């Protein structure tokens, strides 16, 4: 099996108990990572530092904690972290989610079977309070042709569960300095440049959803950012003008709807709901 790095970005507002579970899920992978790179995106709390200290003391050769003094945002933090990843294959991981034990082994297997792949993603199970109570599953296309078409309007990957080739991300200039939708922008550029990708047709990560996520989705900043991202795809030739118009309409409708109605639409029409 090929070696891989794990890339995480940490900032001051994260909860220590969530960070603990996120890191624990990566050190307990059935295929252990070769390194875990965690970027401190600006100053962090003593409680968060305590969690980092706990794991670096237990696994001194596994962790590479890097960072800088001022918060720069997720995209730039991930670019900074990529510079410190020593392996070609890099598994993204958020500091509040939980990877399933076989996640990385299954992704590495896909890269071994299809070395032409640049991105391997998967589905994610969304939960609010406990992983024993899954609210819904975000299903994304599996085959490359479907991913390519899907990505013209919507995110074709679940960012916290992707594994990608570092070289291909860097060839496409990495993450843009955006406040929102950095992943949509990057993966769209990668797909349009000819990078091959697939998603594993099962959930490999527990995604933590909450009220803050709903508020971010409804924010004008997020709405505008998403529209601008698809506009960029249209200008470069990836998306069509029709795709762009549909995204404008859909994003504006979602923005104007109350959060509760927006949540119901996400759950009923944009997710596979567990019953």
Secondary structure, DSSP 8 states (H G I E B T S, - for coil): ---EEEEEEE-TTS-HHHHHHHHHHHHT-SS--SEEEEEEES---HHHHHHHHHHHHHSTTTEEEEEESS---HHHHHHHHHHH--SSEEEE--TT-EE-TTHHHHHHHHHHH-TTEEEEEEEEEEESS-TTSEEEEE----SHHHHHHHTTTS--S-GGG-EEEHHHHHHTT---S-SS-HHHHHHHHHHHTT-EEEEEEEEEEEEE--HHHHHHHHSHHHHHHHHHHHHHHHHHTSS-HHHHHHHHHHHHHHHHS-HHHHHHHHHHHSSEE--
